[in-house]
Amino acid sequence: MDFDDELDEIEEYLIEQVIAYVIGIIGRRFDKQPCNDSMLSGGAYMNEVLEGHNDRCRRMFRMDKPVFVKFCKILKNKELLQDSFTISDCIGALDGAHIPANLPLNQQVSFHNRKNDITQNVLVAYPDARFPHPPEGKYYVVDAGYANTKRFLAPYRGVRYHLQDYRGRKNPPRTKEELYNHRHSSLRNVTEHCFGVLKSRFLILKFVPAYPFETQRDIVFAACVLHNYIRLEGKNDWIFTRYENMADENVPSEENDQVEVVASRSSARVQRVNQRQASLLRDSIAHDLWSARD
């Protein structure tokens, strides 16, 4: 390591310590009870605050909006803060998780995952208001296990994707494809948080219950309904808070098995056209992100 690199690391460390210290003081001094009834969180909530009245920004961050915006720009220049994947036509993210299942031997064929375990493959849409048919011109982001289509955009294959792959000052996205994948992963990461919270709260989802399969299925439904209810009503819920404060690279990822369906010749042609259009759309988004990075 040369002297300049060592100075950069020292500077980054000092900035991180100052930020942690300030946040710690704010957290101890001010009550964390919500001062509004917003149902938004993360980037969406930040936009709501910054587009709202200045008094709200003062209450939340103890500074005026122009001062806070400038502070964010300083953090971005130090690569300690990054923009979220904000594409106006993206309405959410999809992901799947495997929940252990218990079935008779003669019914297990359809429930084997790639590890040969017997599981339910649970699909989550976040948010789920328009699932499974997004409006024309809108789309969900999905992982590489899905086909890339106009309404379900996948990442570039063979290109760095996971957030930990970009961690550190020396590992920023170097191409438009990498930048797209990084922003795509940042957005899809919300579903990883959802699964983490769900399984941490309802431990029954981590082992195989000895119930009829219909009951096992209903347990998953009930857990998801309660999860959504707590998300709406429990603003300071301890499990949600723990996962929201967790570094993105420490969130366990879920493996999702997707089975390719053999299509007829006519539908296969339609699918190829759809995938070509989706590839053009993805390239256009990547180009726009790369052009706007400065």
Beta strands, then each sheet from edge to edge (+ up, - down):
strand 1: 90-100
strand 2: 119-126
strand 3: 139-141
strand 4: 152-153
sheet 1: 2+ 1- 3- 4-
end
